[in-house]
Amino acid sequence: MSDSEEAAVVIRAYPDGPLLVRGDFELQDENGEPLPAERRTIALCRCGHSALKPLCDGTHTRVRKRPKA
């Protein structure tokens, strides 16, 4: 694998789930300040219900299972 392939960032969208980000990336807040990303793979919340925003905490699974009114 070449250096450019190792440095590539891959973002995968899961249906009704998070965005998985893999690779050599920098996570920033709304002001452009770096946020700690302790792993090379993170899950970003898309449902808006996570207590760990912008990271996913799995809340989407509970929200999705609620009966519809």
N, C-alpha and C positions, 0 to 999 in steps of 0.2 A: 504494500500500500504506500502511495506517495505521500509527501508532506501535505499537499493540497487536499488529498482525500481524507487524511486524518484530521485536518483543521476544519473540514466542512461541517456545517451545522445542519441537522435534519430536524424538521418540525413535522410531527405527525398528529393529525386531528382524529380523535376517537369520537364516534357517534355518541351523542349525549354524554360526553366525558371531557377530559382535559385535553390540552395541547401538550404533547410530550416533546421536549426540546433536548436534543442530544448533540454533543460536540463541544467545541471550544467557543464558548459564548460569554458575553458579559450581560448580566441582567441589570437594568437601570430603573429607577423610580421615575415619576412624572417630571422631575426636575433634572433628569440626566445623571443623578448621583448613583453610583454603583450600589447594588444590593448584594448581600452575600449569597453566593450560590456554592454550596459546599460539595456539590456533586457535578459530574459531567452530564447527568440526565436529571431534568426536573419536569414536573407537571404543572402547567399553568391553568388556573381556574378559568372556565368559560361560563359557568352557570351563575356566578356572582354571589353564591351562598357560602363560600369557604371562609372560615375564621382565620385562615393563614394567607389571605390575599397578598400578593398575586398568585401564590402557590395553591395548588389543589389539596384539599384535605379529605376528599371522598364524599363530601356532603351531597354531591349530585346524585349519588345512588339512593339516598334517603328521599330527596326531593322528587325524584323520578317515580318512586314507588307509591307516592301519596295518591289516594283515589281522587278522581276528578269529580268536581261538584256539578 
